[in-house]
Amino acid sequence: MFSLDNKIAIITGGASGIGLAISQTFAKQGAFVHILELNQDLASQVAADIVRGGGKAQAHPVDVSDQSQVVKVVDAIAGVAGIDILVNNAGIAHVGKADTTSEEDFDRIYRVNIKGVYNCLFAALPHLKAGGGGVILNMASIAATVGITDRFAYSAAKGAVYSMTLSVARDYLADNIRCNSLSPARVHTPFVDGFIAKNYPGKEPEMFEKLSKSQPIGRMARPEEIGALALYLCSDEAGFVTGCDYLIDGGFEKLNN
């Protein structure tokens, strides 16, 4: 079950955090993983590690906010063996309220988290249609549907990702293209450790515990847990699933009082 043998998968932001876990999981299950990543050195290292482990991977330095770059790379990938899976994972975070978020920061979140997803959809959909169908998975967040303190711009962007997921799922039913999204709560990645160290120096263990306990299950998610759900949604076993957002949040949305 959940084999991705002979599948061509594009994963944006696929060299760190959740994206890294998805890249590793998909490669382990037989996919040829194309990692689109702003950090070229990191992407090349991850791809090399996958290949050394017996998998198939290739790194592509791309700024997802630049449509011309995205189209050029996606066209090149599709020109070799087509595309079966697109995972829109690349994204950046921001802390701030509506009146403390600068225009520059708001635009930066928009360019990566909204326009970046659109650019990849714009580039990949013609190839998915030409190939007879495929799967798109977008990385949303619980912030799309739950009020999170100090996450104004980030929440707005993830709300857009959620809406784009539904729109794409509806528009491409006849093209045999499925589109779903994932909405994680906090996931323990290097970003989280860096955020805590930067904002709460000297209080790292205390803040880590506090952030972990904000999920009713009592901990943060592990990246590989997100990767496992991504694998299911992009596999043939999920062939009847489209237009859905999957919470993977340790009970955050439904069980918090």
C-alpha positions as CSV (number, residue, x, y, z in Angstrom):
1,M,0.0,0.0,0.0
2,F,0.9,3.7,-0.5
3,S,3.4,3.0,-3.2
4,L,4.6,5.9,-5.3
5,D,6.6,3.8,-7.7
6,N,7.3,5.6,-11.0
7,K,5.5,8.8,-9.7
8,I,7.1,12.2,-10.4
9,A,6.7,14.5,-7.4
10,I,7.5,18.2,-7.1
11,I,7.9,19.4,-3.5
12,T,8.4,23.0,-2.8
13,G,10.4,23.9,0.3
14,G,11.3,20.2,0.3
15,A,14.7,20.5,2.0
16,S,13.8,21.4,5.6
17,G,11.2,20.9,8.2
18,I,7.9,19.4,7.0
19,G,9.1,19.6,3.4
20,L,12.1,17.5,4.2
21,A,10.0,14.8,5.8
22,I,7.7,14.7,2.8
23,S,10.6,14.5,0.4
24,Q,12.2,11.6,2.4
25,T,8.9,9.8,2.8
26,F,7.9,10.0,-0.9
27,A,11.4,8.9,-2.0
28,K,11.3,6.0,0.3
29,Q,8.0,5.0,-1.3
30,G,9.4,5.0,-4.8
31,A,8.8,8.5,-6.1
32,F,11.3,10.6,-8.0
33,V,11.4,13.6,-5.9
34,H,12.1,17.1,-7.4
35,I,12.9,19.5,-4.6
36,L,12.2,23.1,-5.3
37,E,14.1,25.2,-2.7
38,L,15.4,28.7,-2.4
39,N,18.5,27.4,-0.5
40,Q,20.4,25.6,-3.3
41,D,23.1,24.1,-1.1
42,L,20.6,22.6,1.3
43,A,18.4,21.2,-1.4
44,S,21.4,19.6,-3.2
45,Q,22.6,18.0,0.1
46,V,19.1,16.6,0.7
47,A,18.8,15.2,-2.8
48,A,22.3,13.7,-2.5
49,D,21.4,12.0,0.8
50,I,18.2,10.6,-0.8
51,V,20.2,9.2,-3.7
52,R,22.8,7.7,-1.4
53,G,20.0,6.0,0.4
54,G,18.8,4.3,-2.8
55,G,16.1,6.9,-3.7
56,K,15.6,9.2,-6.6
57,A,15.8,13.0,-6.2
58,Q,17.0,16.1,-7.9
59,A,17.4,19.7,-6.5
60,H,16.2,22.8,-8.2
61,P,17.1,26.3,-6.9
62,V,13.8,28.3,-7.2
63,D,12.2,31.3,-5.7
64,V,8.5,30.3,-5.8
65,S,7.5,34.0,-5.7
66,D,9.0,34.4,-9.2
67,Q,6.6,32.9,-11.7
68,S,9.1,32.9,-14.6
69,Q,11.5,30.8,-12.5
70,V,8.8,28.4,-11.4
71,V,7.4,27.9,-15.0
72,K,10.9,27.3,-16.4
73,V,11.8,24.6,-13.8
74,V,8.4,22.9,-13.9
75,D,8.4,22.8,-17.7
76,A,11.9,21.2,-17.6
77,I,10.8,18.6,-15.1
78,A,7.6,17.8,-17.0
79,G,9.5,17.6,-20.3
80,V,11.4,14.5,-19.1
81,A,8.7,12.3,-17.7
82,G,5.7,14.4,-16.8
83,I,4.4,15.3,-13.4
84,D,2.1,13.2,-11.1
85,I,2.2,15.0,-7.8
86,L,2.7,18.7,-6.7
87,V,3.1,19.5,-3.0
88,N,2.9,23.2,-2.3
89,N,4.8,23.3,1.0
90,A,7.1,26.3,0.7
91,G,6.1,29.1,3.1
92,I,7.4,31.6,5.6
93,A,6.1,32.7,9.0
94,H,5.4,36.1,10.6
95,V,4.5,37.2,14.0
96,G,2.3,40.3,14.3
97,K,-1.2,41.8,14.6
98,A,-3.0,43.8,11.9
99,D,-1.7,47.1,13.3
100,T,1.8,45.8,14.0
101,T,2.4,44.2,10.6
102,S,4.3,46.4,8.2
103,E,3.3,46.7,4.6
104,E,6.7,45.2,3.7
105,D,6.1,42.1,5.9
106,F,2.5,41.7,4.6
107,D,3.7,41.8,1.0
108,R,6.5,39.3,1.8
109,I,4.0,36.8,3.2
110,Y,1.8,37.3,0.2
111,R,4.5,36.8,-2.3
112,V,5.7,33.5,-0.8
113,N,2.6,31.9,0.9
114,I,-0.1,33.0,-1.6
115,K,1.5,33.9,-4.9
116,G,4.1,31.1,-4.5
117,V,1.3,28.6,-4.3
118,Y,-0.5,30.2,-7.3
119,N,2.7,30.2,-9.3
120,C,3.2,26.5,-8.8
121,L,-0.4,25.7,-9.6
122,F,-0.2,27.9,-12.7
123,A,3.0,26.1,-13.9
124,A,2.0,22.5,-13.0
125,L,-1.7,22.3,-13.9
126,P,-1.3,22.2,-17.7
127,H,1.2,19.3,-17.4
128,L,-1.1,17.4,-15.0
129,K,-4.0,17.9,-17.4
130,A,-1.9,16.8,-20.3
131,G,-0.8,13.7,-18.4
132,G,-4.3,12.5,-17.7
133,G,-4.5,13.7,-14.1
134,G,-2.6,13.8,-10.8
135,V,-2.6,15.0,-7.2
136,I,-2.0,18.4,-5.6
137,L,-1.5,18.8,-1.9
138,N,-1.3,22.3,-0.4
139,M,0.1,23.1,3.0
140,A,-2.5,25.1,4.9
141,S,-2.6,25.5,8.7
142,I,-4.9,25.5,11.6
143,A,-4.4,29.3,11.4
144,A,-6.6,29.2,8.3
145,T,-9.7,28.4,10.4
146,V,-8.8,29.2,14.0
147,G,-8.0,32.6,15.5
148,I,-4.3,32.4,16.5
149,T,-2.7,35.3,18.5
150,D,-0.3,37.5,16.6
151,R,-0.5,35.7,13.3
152,F,-2.5,38.1,11.2
153,A,-0.7,38.0,7.9
154,Y,0.2,34.3,8.2
155,S,-3.4,33.4,9.0
156,A,-4.7,35.4,6.1
157,A,-2.3,33.6,3.7
158,K,-3.2,30.2,5.0
159,G,-6.8,31.0,4.6
160,A,-6.1,31.8,1.0
161,V,-4.4,28.4,0.6
162,Y,-7.4,26.7,2.0
163,S,-9.7,28.5,-0.4
164,M,-7.4,27.9,-3.4
165,T,-7.5,24.2,-2.5
166,L,-11.3,24.1,-2.8
167,S,-11.3,26.1,-6.0
168,V,-8.8,23.9,-7.7
169,A,-10.5,20.7,-6.5
170,R,-13.7,21.9,-8.1
171,D,-12.3,23.3,-11.3
172,Y,-10.3,20.2,-12.3
173,L,-12.6,17.3,-11.4
174,A,-13.1,16.5,-15.1
175,D,-9.3,16.4,-15.5
176,N,-8.8,13.7,-13.0
177,I,-6.9,16.0,-10.7
178,R,-7.4,15.7,-7.0
179,C,-6.5,18.6,-4.7
180,N,-6.4,18.6,-0.9
181,S,-4.7,20.5,1.9
182,L,-3.2,19.7,5.3
183,S,-3.6,21.9,8.3
184,P,-1.0,21.1,11.0
185,A,-0.8,22.7,14.4
186,R,2.7,23.2,15.8
187,V,5.3,20.9,14.4
188,H,8.7,20.5,16.0
189,T,11.1,21.7,13.3
190,P,14.4,23.7,13.5
191,F,12.3,26.8,12.8
192,V,10.5,26.3,16.1
193,D,13.7,25.9,18.0
194,G,15.1,29.0,16.3
195,F,12.0,31.0,17.0
196,I,12.1,30.2,20.7
197,A,15.8,30.9,21.0
198,K,15.4,34.3,19.3
199,N,12.4,35.5,21.2
200,Y,12.8,33.8,24.6
201,P,16.6,33.6,25.3
202,G,17.2,31.8,28.5
203,K,13.7,30.5,28.7
204,E,13.9,27.9,25.9
205,P,12.8,24.8,27.9
206,E,10.0,26.6,29.6
207,M,8.6,28.0,26.3
208,F,9.0,24.7,24.5
209,E,6.9,23.1,27.1
210,K,4.3,25.8,27.0
211,L,4.0,25.6,23.2
212,S,3.9,21.8,23.3
213,K,1.1,21.8,25.8
214,S,-1.0,24.2,23.6
215,Q,-2.0,21.0,21.7
216,P,-4.4,19.0,23.9
217,I,-2.4,15.8,23.0
218,G,0.4,17.4,25.0
219,R,3.2,17.7,22.4
220,M,4.1,19.1,19.0
221,A,3.8,17.0,15.9
222,R,6.8,15.3,14.4
223,P,7.6,16.2,10.8
224,E,7.4,12.5,9.8
225,E,3.8,12.4,11.0
226,I,2.9,15.1,8.6
227,G,4.8,13.3,5.9
228,A,2.8,10.1,6.5
229,L,-0.5,11.9,6.0
230,A,0.9,13.6,2.9
231,L,1.8,10.2,1.6
232,Y,-1.7,8.9,2.0
233,L,-3.3,11.9,0.3
234,C,-1.0,11.6,-2.7
235,S,-1.3,7.9,-3.1
236,D,-3.7,5.9,-5.1
237,E,-5.4,4.7,-1.9
238,A,-6.8,8.2,-1.5
239,G,-8.3,8.2,-5.0
240,F,-11.8,9.1,-3.6
241,V,-10.5,12.1,-1.6
242,T,-10.6,15.6,-3.0
243,G,-11.6,19.1,-1.9
244,C,-10.7,18.3,1.7
245,D,-8.6,19.9,4.4
246,Y,-7.1,17.5,6.8
247,L,-6.4,18.6,10.4
248,I,-3.3,17.1,11.9
249,D,-3.3,19.1,15.1
250,G,-3.3,17.0,18.2
251,G,-6.9,18.0,19.0
252,F,-6.1,21.8,18.8
253,E,-9.2,22.8,16.9
254,K,-11.8,20.5,18.3
255,L,-10.7,19.8,21.9
256,N,-9.4,23.1,23.2
257,N,-11.8,24.8,25.6
